[in-house]
Amino acid sequence: MGAKKTKQLRTAFIGSGGIANTYLGCIKRIDELDVVALSDISMETMLKRAEEHEIGNDALFTDYKQMLREAQPDVVFVCTPNGLHCPASIAASKAGAHVMVEKPMAMNAREGKRMIEAAKKANKKLIVGYQWRFDPKTQFIKKQVDSGVLGDVLFGKVWALRRRGIPNWGVFGRKELQGGGPMIDIGVHSLEMCHYAMGSPKPVSAMGMTWTYLGDKPSDQIESHWKGWDYKTYNVEDLAVGHIRFDNGAVIQIESSFAAHIPENRIDFQLMGTKGGCTWNDSKIFKDENGYMVNSEPGYLPASDFVENFYLKIRNFVDHINYGIKPVAPIEDGLMVQQMLDAIYKSAEQGGKEIKIK
């Protein structure tokens, strides 16, 4: 049996900021992808990317719709602020391109459904960029759950906490452009990892609360790792908590912050099941064996590598397109995570009332 023929895919970007830079670096390792165009409202940003990655200036567009018409890409990576995920993704699908959209999927689940409908109508792939699913620690936990080591997973506890890390770049403090603050920006990572490891059960309701008490004040009055955020336009939460119920009876609780009075930053999740439990960050398993409570951990796991995780998610996307390989982060999972985020924020607006997820 001969080797599979490599299909070259004309590749373009909508948004060429910092996260696009990570994508472009990883794409150099993937023979099937040929970058033919970048689009961004900032020509200065695009010129910088073009120089860094040896892309011709004639491939730069300040209008992504013009780029889609003229470059005719097979694949588009949407790397914009959250508010543009939906229109950019739909336009790319309609133009005949497969799409990987950065997390979170959209501003809300309603937009996410429109994106899915557009991709299906165009008969094109749509994937959400959840690179932490590919992390060795996540894969280790996922395999323990899938093999029955934990039994039925009952409860997940999720943390995405910064003690003092309010972004001073981009539009992360503007709800109208991002949809929210730490819950939708960094909480989404830990939440989607935990949900994936649990087996992606269907959410049925959620409740939550959010608070703002530091980000809307001048940064020179507050001790912080990053100074100079625009406190006058800052209208997202500093701290958010949520409680999510699933159709199988399981529950997830989540805490996420840009700024909170805590000992240290924390990105982690924990699972508790009928036969065992686990923690993600230290990759430990807790179970009973031969009448004893036993804690165990792998003798070796590759170290977490943000860029390598990025490469693996792009590699999986390309293999999904060219060879029909199952996606590790199917868009249906992205929509469920978006539904959870929506319900938490809606609950917070209503004073913590439980919100049904249809």
KEKE-3310 file (N, C-alpha, C; in steps of 0.2 Angstrom, whole numbers, plus 5000, padded with zeros to 4 digits):
npx = (5004:5003:5011:5000:4994:5000:4990:4990:4985:4978:4981:4974:4973:4962:4964:4979:4987:4995:4992:4990:5003:5008:5002:5007:5020:5020:5014:5024:5030:5021:5018:5007:5001:5000:5003:4995:4989:4986:4975:4970:4964:4975:4988:5001:5003:5001:5012:5023:5021:5022:5035:5042:5038:5041:5031:5024:5021:5011:5001:4994:4979:4968:4954:4945:4935:4938:4950:4946:4939:4949:4961:4956:4956:4959:4959:4955:4961:4954:4958:4954:4948:4935:4922:4922:4923:4911:4905:4917:4920:4908:4909:4920:4917:4906:4914:4920:4930:4938:4937:4946:4943:4948:4948:4936:4922:4913:4904:4893:4881:4871:4877:4887:4879:4874:4887:4890:4879:4882:4894:4890:4881:4889:4897:4909:4923:4923:4931:4935:4948:4955:4968:4973:4968:4976:4987:4999:4996:4982:4978:4982:4974:4962:4962:4963:4950:4942:4945:4939:4945:4941:4928:4911:4911:4907:4909:4917:4930:4935:4948:4954:4964:4970:4981:4984:4982:4977:4974:4984:4984:4976:4958:4953:4946:4934:4918:4908:4916:4922:4913:4914:4925:4938:4931:4927:4938:4951:4945:4938:4948:4952:4939:4935:4944:4942:4928:4930:4938:4929:4921:4913:4899:4881:4877:4864:4860:4865:4872:4879:4890:4897:4910:4916:4930:4943:4948:4942:4948:4962:4978:4989:4986:4986:4994:5001:5005:5005:5004:4994:4982:4967:4957:4945:4937:4935:4924:4921:4921:4931:4932:4924:4912:4905:4892:4888:4877:4874:4867:4869:4869:4881:4892:4900:4910:4917:4930:4936:4948:4954:4960:4962:4961:4971:4982:4991:4993:4983:4980:4970:4962:4950:4944:4931:4926:4916:4924:4937:4948:4956:4969:4973:4985:4996:4995:4989:4982:4969:4963:4955:4964:4965:4960:4966:4969:4975:4987:4993:5004:5010:5025:5032:5029:5028:5034:5023:5019:5016:5017:5019:5007:4999:5004:5000:4986:4983:4989:4980:4968:4971:4973:4961:4954:4960:4962:4951:4952:4946:4941:4949:4944:4929:4917:4905:4907:4913:4902:4894:4902:4901:4888:4888:4896:4888:4876:4881:4885:4873:4866:4873:4869:4856:4857:4862:4853:4847:4850:4842:4848:4845)
npy = (4994:5011:5027:5040:5052:5069:5083:5099:5114:5129:5142:5154:5169:5177:5190:5195:5195:5192:5179:5173:5174:5163:5152:5153:5151:5137:5132:5131:5119:5110:5102:5102:5114:5130:5146:5159:5171:5185:5194:5209:5223:5231:5237:5238:5228:5217:5219:5217:5203:5198:5200:5193:5180:5178:5181:5188:5205:5208:5199:5204:5210:5222:5220:5207:5201:5204:5198:5184:5183:5186:5178:5166:5155:5138:5134:5143:5152:5159:5172:5183:5196:5191:5196:5196:5183:5176:5183:5182:5169:5163:5170:5165:5151:5152:5156:5144:5138:5128:5130:5135:5141:5153:5150:5158:5150:5159:5175:5171:5157:5157:5164:5154:5143:5148:5149:5135:5131:5138:5132:5118:5120:5124:5113:5111:5110:5114:5119:5121:5130:5122:5120:5114:5102:5093:5093:5083:5080:5082:5072:5061:5060:5059:5047:5039:5041:5036:5022:5018:5019:5029:5026:5031:5048:5060:5073:5089:5100:5116:5127:5143:5154:5170:5179:5193:5198:5207:5209:5221:5223:5222:5219:5214:5219:5223:5221:5221:5218:5206:5198:5195:5193:5186:5173:5169:5171:5165:5155:5147:5138:5129:5124:5118:5108:5100:5096:5089:5079:5072:5066:5074:5077:5082:5099:5105:5115:5130:5141:5156:5169:5185:5198:5214:5224:5229:5230:5241:5252:5264:5258:5262:5263:5250:5235:5225:5213:5217:5232:5247:5245:5249:5257:5264:5259:5247:5234:5222:5206:5204:5193:5177:5165:5148:5136:5121:5109:5093:5081:5068:5068:5073:5086:5102:5114:5130:5142:5158:5171:5187:5195:5192:5190:5179:5165:5162:5161:5150:5136:5123:5107:5096:5079:5069:5053:5037:5027:5032:5046:5062:5074:5087:5095:5090:5077:5066:5051:5045:5031:5016:5001:4984:4985:4997:5015:5022:5033:5037:5041:5045:5038:5045:5059:5068:5085:5099:5109:5124:5128:5116:5110:5118:5116:5102:5103:5110:5100:5090:5095:5097:5084:5079:5086:5082:5068:5062:5060:5058:5073:5080:5091:5093:5104:5103:5101:5113:5122:5117:5121:5135:5137:5134:5144:5155:5153:5154:5168:5174:5170:5177:5190:5189:5188:5176:5166:5150:5145:5137:5126:5124)
npz = (5000:4995:5000:5007:4997:4998:5000:4995:5003:5001:5012:5023:5034:5045:5054:5061:5073:5089:5092:5080:5075:5082:5077:5063:5065:5069:5057:5048:5050:5044:5030:5021:5021:5014:5016:5009:5011:5022:5032:5040:5050:5053:5045:5049:5058:5050:5041:5049:5053:5040:5037:5047:5044:5030:5020:5006:5002:4994:4997:5007:5016:5020:5021:5025:5017:5004:5003:5004:4992:4982:4986:4987:4997:5004:5017:5032:5045:5059:5069:5077:5088:5099:5095:5081:5077:5073:5061:5052:5052:5046:5033:5028:5027:5018:5007:5003:5011:5023:5041:5055:5071:5083:5101:5112:5104:5099:5102:5108:5110:5101:5090:5087:5083:5071:5064:5063:5055:5043:5039:5037:5027:5017:5016:5022:5034:5051:5065:5082:5091:5102:5110:5122:5124:5118:5126:5135:5149:5149:5139:5146:5158:5151:5145:5157:5161:5150:5150:5162:5174:5184:5185:5185:5182:5193:5197:5193:5196:5193:5189:5184:5186:5189:5200:5199:5184:5174:5157:5147:5134:5117:5117:5129:5140:5136:5135:5125:5114:5117:5124:5137:5152:5161:5163:5150:5143:5149:5157:5149:5143:5154:5157:5145:5144:5156:5153:5141:5146:5154:5146:5138:5142:5140:5143:5155:5163:5171:5184:5190:5196:5195:5198:5198:5203:5203:5190:5185:5189:5190:5184:5190:5203:5208:5212:5200:5188:5175:5169:5165:5158:5150:5160:5159:5149:5153:5156:5160:5170:5185:5193:5192:5195:5193:5191:5184:5178:5171:5159:5163:5176:5182:5188:5186:5194:5193:5194:5189:5186:5182:5191:5208:5226:5230:5234:5223:5205:5196:5185:5182:5184:5192:5195:5201:5204:5204:5206:5207:5207:5201:5197:5187:5185:5192:5188:5195:5201:5211:5220:5226:5231:5233:5246:5251:5251:5237:5230:5214:5200:5184:5178:5169:5159:5144:5145:5147:5133:5126:5112:5106:5108:5101:5088:5087:5087:5075:5066:5068:5063:5049:5046:5048:5038:5026:5027:5034:5047:5064:5073:5087:5094:5091:5083:5089:5103:5105:5104:5115:5126:5124:5127:5140:5145:5141:5149:5162:5163:5160:5171:5181:5178:5182:5195:5200:5197:5192:5176:5162:5150:5133)
capx = (5000:5008:5010:4995:4996:4999:4986:4992:4979:4979:4979:4974:4972:4958:4967:4986:4990:5000:4990:4991:5010:5010:4999:5011:5026:5018:5012:5030:5031:5016:5019:5001:4998:5004:5000:4994:4986:4984:4970:4970:4963:4981:4993:5007:5003:5002:5019:5027:5020:5025:5043:5044:5037:5043:5025:5024:5017:5005:4997:4991:4973:4964:4947:4945:4931:4942:4955:4943:4938:4955:4966:4952:4959:4955:4958:4956:4962:4951:4962:4952:4944:4929:4916:4922:4923:4905:4905:4923:4919:4903:4911:4925:4913:4903:4919:4922:4936:4938:4939:4948:4942:4951:4943:4930:4919:4910:4902:4887:4879:4867:4882:4890:4874:4875:4893:4889:4874:4885:4899:4887:4878:4895:4900:4916:4924:4923:4934:4937:4955:4956:4975:4975:4966:4982:4992:5000:4992:4975:4977:4983:4968:4956:4963:4961:4942:4939:4947:4935:4949:4938:4921:4907:4913:4902:4910:4923:4931:4939:4951:4958:4964:4976:4981:4984:4984:4973:4977:4985:4984:4970:4952:4951:4942:4928:4913:4905:4920:4924:4908:4915:4931:4942:4928:4926:4945:4955:4941:4936:4953:4951:4932:4934:4948:4938:4922:4932:4940:4923:4917:4908:4892:4877:4875:4857:4858:4870:4871:4885:4891:4903:4911:4922:4932:4950:4950:4939:4952:4969:4983:4995:4984:4985:5000:4999:5011:5004:5001:4992:4976:4962:4952:4939:4933:4935:4917:4921:4922:4938:4931:4918:4912:4900:4890:4885:4874:4874:4861:4871:4869:4887:4892:4906:4911:4922:4932:4941:4949:4960:4962:4958:4965:4973:4989:4995:4990:4981:4976:4970:4955:4950:4938:4929:4921:4913:4930:4943:4948:4962:4970:4976:4991:5001:4993:4989:4976:4967:4958:4956:4967:4967:4959:4970:4968:4981:4989:4998:5006:5014:5033:5035:5025:5031:5032:5018:5023:5011:5018:5018:5000:4996:5005:4996:4979:4983:4990:4974:4964:4973:4972:4953:4952:4963:4962:4945:4954:4942:4944:4949:4940:4924:4914:4899:4910:4914:4895:4892:4906:4899:4881:4889:4898:4882:4872:4884:4885:4866:4864:4876:4865:4850:4858:4863:4847:4849:4847:4841:4852:4841)
capy = (5000:5016:5032:5044:5058:5075:5088:5106:5118:5136:5144:5162:5171:5183:5192:5193:5197:5188:5172:5171:5172:5156:5148:5154:5147:5130:5129:5129:5111:5106:5103:5102:5121:5135:5152:5163:5178:5188:5200:5212:5230:5235:5235:5238:5222:5212:5219:5213:5196:5196:5200:5187:5173:5178:5182:5194:5211:5207:5194:5207:5213:5225:5218:5200:5199:5205:5193:5178:5183:5186:5173:5159:5150:5131:5134:5149:5152:5165:5174:5190:5197:5186:5199:5195:5176:5173:5185:5180:5161:5162:5172:5160:5145:5153:5157:5138:5137:5125:5135:5134:5148:5153:5150:5154:5149:5165:5179:5167:5151:5159:5165:5148:5139:5151:5147:5128:5130:5140:5127:5112:5121:5124:5106:5112:5108:5120:5117:5127:5129:5120:5116:5111:5095:5089:5092:5076:5079:5081:5065:5055:5060:5057:5039:5035:5041:5032:5015:5016:5020:5033:5024:5036:5054:5064:5080:5092:5106:5119:5134:5147:5160:5174:5183:5199:5198:5210:5211:5228:5224:5219:5222:5209:5222:5226:5215:5222:5215:5200:5194:5194:5194:5180:5167:5168:5171:5159:5150:5142:5133:5124:5121:5113:5102:5096:5094:5084:5073:5069:5063:5079:5076:5088:5103:5106:5121:5133:5147:5159:5176:5189:5204:5219:5228:5231:5232:5247:5257:5265:5252:5264:5262:5243:5231:5221:5211:5220:5239:5251:5243:5255:5255:5268:5255:5240:5233:5214:5204:5202:5186:5174:5158:5145:5129:5118:5103:5089:5077:5062:5070:5076:5093:5105:5120:5134:5149:5161:5178:5191:5198:5190:5189:5171:5164:5161:5159:5142:5133:5116:5104:5089:5075:5064:5048:5032:5022:5035:5053:5064:5081:5088:5099:5085:5071:5061:5047:5043:5026:5011:4995:4979:4987:5003:5021:5023:5038:5035:5046:5042:5038:5050:5062:5074:5092:5103:5114:5128:5128:5110:5109:5122:5112:5096:5104:5111:5094:5086:5099:5096:5077:5079:5088:5078:5061:5060:5058:5061:5079:5080:5096:5094:5110:5102:5102:5121:5125:5116:5125:5141:5137:5134:5151:5160:5152:5157:5175:5176:5169:5182:5196:5188:5188:5169:5162:5144:5146:5131:5126:5120)
capz = (5000:4995:5005:5006:4993:5001:4996:4997:5005:5001:5019:5024:5041:5046:5060:5061:5079:5092:5092:5073:5075:5085:5071:5058:5067:5068:5050:5045:5051:5041:5022:5017:5022:5010:5017:5003:5012:5028:5033:5047:5050:5054:5040:5052:5061:5044:5038:5054:5052:5033:5038:5052:5041:5023:5016:5001:5004:4989:5000:5013:5014:5026:5020:5024:5012:4998:5003:5002:4985:4978:4987:4987:5001:5005:5024:5035:5053:5062:5075:5078:5094:5099:5092:5074:5075:5069:5054:5048:5050:5041:5027:5025:5025:5011:5002:5001:5015:5030:5046:5062:5074:5090:5107:5112:5097:5097:5108:5112:5107:5095:5084:5086:5079:5064:5061:5061:5049:5037:5037:5035:5020:5012:5016:5024:5041:5056:5071:5087:5092:5109:5110:5128:5123:5115:5131:5138:5155:5147:5136:5151:5161:5147:5144:5163:5162:5145:5152:5167:5181:5188:5186:5183:5184:5196:5199:5191:5199:5187:5191:5179:5191:5190:5206:5196:5177:5169:5151:5145:5127:5114:5119:5133:5145:5133:5135:5119:5109:5119:5127:5145:5155:5162:5162:5143:5140:5151:5160:5143:5143:5159:5157:5140:5146:5160:5150:5137:5150:5157:5141:5134:5143:5138:5149:5155:5167:5175:5188:5191:5199:5193:5201:5196:5209:5202:5183:5183:5193:5186:5186:5195:5210:5210:5211:5195:5184:5169:5170:5159:5155:5149:5165:5158:5145:5157:5159:5161:5177:5188:5196:5190:5197:5190:5193:5178:5178:5165:5158:5166:5183:5184:5190:5186:5197:5190:5196:5185:5187:5180:5198:5214:5232:5231:5235:5217:5199:5196:5180:5184:5186:5197:5194:5206:5201:5208:5207:5208:5206:5198:5197:5180:5185:5194:5184:5200:5201:5218:5220:5231:5228:5238:5253:5253:5247:5234:5225:5209:5195:5179:5179:5164:5154:5141:5148:5143:5128:5123:5105:5103:5108:5095:5082:5087:5085:5068:5063:5068:5059:5043:5045:5048:5031:5020:5028:5037:5054:5069:5076:5094:5096:5086:5084:5094:5109:5106:5105:5122:5130:5123:5130:5147:5147:5141:5155:5168:5162:5160:5178:5185:5177:5185:5203:5202:5196:5188:5169:5158:5143:5129)
cpx = (5004:5006:5004:4998:4995:4995:4987:4986:4981:4977:4979:4972:4967:4960:4974:4990:4994:4998:4991:4999:5012:5008:5005:5018:5025:5017:5019:5032:5026:5016:5013:4998:5003:5000:5001:4991:4985:4979:4970:4968:4969:4986:5000:5008:5005:5009:5024:5027:5023:5032:5045:5043:5037:5036:5026:5019:5010:5000:4993:4985:4970:4957:4947:4940:4934:4947:4952:4941:4944:4960:4963:4956:4955:4954:4959:4956:4959:4954:4960:4949:4937:4923:4916:4922:4917:4905:4911:4922:4914:4905:4916:4922:4910:4908:4922:4928:4934:4940:4941:4947:4945:4945:4941:4927:4916:4908:4896:4885:4875:4871:4885:4885:4874:4881:4893:4885:4878:4890:4896:4884:4883:4898:4907:4916:4925:4925:4936:4944:4956:4963:4976:4972:4972:4988:4993:4997:4985:4974:4978:4977:4962:4957:4961:4953:4940:4940:4943:4939:4945:4930:4917:4909:4907:4903:4917:4924:4937:4942:4955:4959:4971:4976:4980:4987:4979:4976:4978:4986:4977:4964:4949:4946:4936:4923:4909:4909:4922:4919:4909:4923:4935:4938:4928:4933:4950:4951:4939:4941:4952:4944:4932:4938:4945:4932:4924:4934:4935:4919:4912:4901:4888:4875:4867:4855:4865:4868:4878:4884:4897:4904:4917:4924:4939:4951:4947:4942:4959:4974:4988:4993:4984:4991:4998:5005:5011:5001:4999:4986:4971:4956:4945:4935:4932:4928:4916:4922:4930:4938:4924:4918:4905:4898:4886:4883:4873:4869:4863:4871:4876:4887:4899:4905:4917:4923:4937:4942:4955:4963:4958:4963:4966:4980:4994:4991:4988:4977:4976:4962:4956:4944:4937:4924:4920:4919:4936:4942:4955:4963:4974:4984:4997:5000:4993:4982:4975:4962:4960:4959:4968:4966:4962:4968:4975:4982:4994:4999:5010:5022:5036:5029:5029:5029:5027:5021:5017:5011:5017:5011:4997:4998:5001:4989:4978:4984:4984:4969:4965:4972:4964:4951:4954:4962:4956:4946:4949:4945:4944:4945:4934:4920:4908:4901:4911:4907:4893:4896:4903:4892:4883:4891:4892:4877:4875:4884:4877:4863:4866:4872:4859:4851:4859:4858:4849:4845:4847:4845:4848:4845)
cpy = (5006:5022:5037:5050:5065:5080:5095:5110:5125:5139:5152:5163:5177:5185:5190:5195:5192:5181:5169:5170:5165:5151:5148:5150:5139:5127:5128:5122:5107:5107:5104:5109:5126:5141:5157:5170:5179:5193:5202:5220:5234:5232:5234:5231:5216:5213:5216:5206:5194:5195:5194:5180:5173:5177:5188:5199:5211:5203:5197:5211:5216:5224:5211:5197:5199:5199:5186:5178:5182:5180:5166:5154:5143:5131:5141:5149:5159:5167:5181:5190:5193:5189:5198:5187:5174:5176:5182:5173:5160:5164:5167:5153:5146:5154:5150:5135:5133:5130:5132:5141:5147:5152:5157:5154:5155:5169:5175:5161:5152:5160:5158:5143:5142:5149:5139:5127:5132:5135:5121:5114:5122:5117:5107:5111:5115:5117:5123:5125:5128:5116:5113:5104:5090:5089:5085:5075:5078:5074:5060:5055:5057:5049:5036:5035:5036:5024:5013:5016:5024:5031:5030:5043:5058:5071:5082:5098:5110:5126:5137:5154:5164:5179:5191:5199:5200:5212:5218:5228:5221:5223:5217:5212:5225:5221:5215:5219:5208:5195:5193:5195:5187:5173:5165:5167:5166:5154:5145:5137:5127:5120:5116:5107:5097:5093:5088:5078:5069:5065:5067:5078:5083:5092:5104:5112:5124:5139:5150:5166:5179:5195:5208:5223:5231:5234:5238:5253:5258:5260:5255:5264:5255:5240:5226:5219:5215:5227:5242:5249:5249:5254:5259:5264:5248:5239:5225:5213:5203:5195:5183:5167:5155:5138:5126:5111:5099:5084:5070:5063:5073:5083:5096:5112:5124:5140:5151:5168:5181:5194:5196:5189:5182:5171:5164:5160:5151:5141:5126:5113:5097:5086:5070:5059:5042:5027:5026:5043:5055:5071:5082:5090:5094:5078:5065:5058:5045:5037:5021:5004:4990:4981:4993:5009:5022:5029:5036:5041:5042:5043:5043:5052:5067:5081:5095:5109:5117:5127:5122:5108:5112:5118:5106:5097:5106:5105:5090:5089:5097:5088:5075:5081:5084:5070:5058:5058:5062:5067:5078:5085:5097:5100:5109:5103:5110:5124:5123:5120:5132:5142:5137:5141:5156:5159:5155:5165:5178:5175:5175:5188:5195:5187:5180:5164:5156:5145:5139:5132:5121:5117)
cpz = (5000:5000:5003:5002:4997:4997:4999:4998:5005:5008:5020:5032:5041:5054:5060:5067:5082:5092:5085:5072:5077:5080:5065:5059:5066:5061:5046:5045:5047:5033:5018:5017:5018:5012:5011:5005:5020:5028:5040:5046:5050:5049:5043:5055:5056:5042:5043:5053:5045:5033:5042:5048:5033:5019:5012:5003:4999:4992:5006:5012:5021:5026:5019:5019:5005:4997:5002:4995:4981:4979:4987:4991:5002:5013:5027:5042:5055:5068:5077:5085:5093:5095:5084:5072:5071:5062:5049:5047:5045:5034:5024:5023:5018:5006:5000:5005:5021:5035:5053:5066:5081:5095:5109:5105:5095:5103:5112:5107:5101:5089:5082:5082:5072:5060:5059:5055:5043:5034:5034:5028:5015:5011:5017:5032:5045:5063:5076:5090:5100:5110:5116:5128:5121:5120:5134:5144:5153:5144:5141:5155:5157:5146:5151:5163:5157:5147:5158:5174:5186:5189:5182:5186:5187:5196:5196:5194:5195:5190:5185:5182:5190:5196:5204:5189:5173:5163:5149:5138:5124:5117:5125:5139:5142:5131:5128:5113:5111:5122:5135:5146:5156:5161:5154:5139:5142:5154:5155:5142:5148:5159:5151:5141:5150:5157:5145:5140:5153:5152:5137:5135:5141:5144:5149:5159:5170:5179:5189:5194:5196:5197:5198:5202:5208:5195:5181:5186:5189:5189:5190:5202:5213:5208:5206:5191:5177:5170:5164:5155:5155:5154:5164:5153:5148:5159:5159:5168:5179:5190:5194:5193:5194:5192:5187:5180:5171:5165:5161:5174:5186:5185:5189:5190:5194:5193:5191:5186:5183:5186:5204:5220:5233:5232:5229:5211:5199:5189:5181:5184:5189:5195:5199:5203:5206:5210:5209:5206:5203:5198:5191:5181:5187:5192:5189:5200:5209:5218:5226:5227:5234:5245:5255:5248:5244:5229:5220:5204:5190:5180:5174:5160:5150:5144:5144:5139:5124:5115:5102:5103:5102:5089:5081:5085:5078:5064:5063:5064:5051:5041:5044:5041:5026:5021:5032:5044:5059:5072:5084:5097:5091:5088:5089:5101:5110:5107:5112:5127:5130:5127:5138:5149:5146:5147:5161:5168:5163:5168:5182:5184:5180:5193:5205:5201:5191:5181:5165:5152:5139:5123)
residu = (MET:GLY:ALA:LYS:LYS:THR:LYS:GLN:LEU:ARG:THR:ALA:PHE:ILE:GLY:SER:GLY:GLY:ILE:ALA:ASN:THR:TYR:LEU:GLY:CYS:ILE:LYS:ARG:ILE:ASP:GLU:LEU:ASP:VAL:VAL:ALA:LEU:SER:ASP:ILE:SER:MET:GLU:THR:MET:LEU:LYS:ARG:ALA:GLU:GLU:HIS:GLU:ILE:GLY:ASN:ASP:ALA:LEU:PHE:THR:ASP:TYR:LYS:GLN:MET:LEU:ARG:GLU:ALA:GLN:PRO:ASP:VAL:VAL:PHE:VAL:CYS:THR:PRO:ASN:GLY:LEU:HIS:CYS:PRO:ALA:SER:ILE:ALA:ALA:SER:LYS:ALA:GLY:ALA:HIS:VAL:MET:VAL:GLU:LYS:PRO:MET:ALA:MET:ASN:ALA:ARG:GLU:GLY:LYS:ARG:MET:ILE:GLU:ALA:ALA:LYS:LYS:ALA:ASN:LYS:LYS:LEU:ILE:VAL:GLY:TYR:GLN:TRP:ARG:PHE:ASP:PRO:LYS:THR:GLN:PHE:ILE:LYS:LYS:GLN:VAL:ASP:SER:GLY:VAL:LEU:GLY:ASP:VAL:LEU:PHE:GLY:LYS:VAL:TRP:ALA:LEU:ARG:ARG:ARG:GLY:ILE:PRO:ASN:TRP:GLY:VAL:PHE:GLY:ARG:LYS:GLU:LEU:GLN:GLY:GLY:GLY:PRO:MET:ILE:ASP:ILE:GLY:VAL:HIS:SER:LEU:GLU:MET:CYS:HIS:TYR:ALA:MET:GLY:SER:PRO:LYS:PRO:VAL:SER:ALA:MET:GLY:MET:THR:TRP:THR:TYR:LEU:GLY:ASP:LYS:PRO:SER:ASP:GLN:ILE:GLU:SER:HIS:TRP:LYS:GLY:TRP:ASP:TYR:LYS:THR:TYR:ASN:VAL:GLU:ASP:LEU:ALA:VAL:GLY:HIS:ILE:ARG:PHE:ASP:ASN:GLY:ALA:VAL:ILE:GLN:ILE:GLU:SER:SER:PHE:ALA:ALA:HIS:ILE:PRO:GLU:ASN:ARG:ILE:ASP:PHE:GLN:LEU:MET:GLY:THR:LYS:GLY:GLY:CYS:THR:TRP:ASN:ASP:SER:LYS:ILE:PHE:LYS:ASP:GLU:ASN:GLY:TYR:MET:VAL:ASN:SER:GLU:PRO:GLY:TYR:LEU:PRO:ALA:SER:ASP:PHE:VAL:GLU:ASN:PHE:TYR:LEU:LYS:ILE:ARG:ASN:PHE:VAL:ASP:HIS:ILE:ASN:TYR:GLY:ILE:LYS:PRO:VAL:ALA:PRO:ILE:GLU:ASP:GLY:LEU:MET:VAL:GLN:GLN:MET:LEU:ASP:ALA:ILE:TYR:LYS:SER:ALA:GLU:GLN:GLY:GLY:LYS:GLU:ILE:LYS:ILE:LYS)
# end
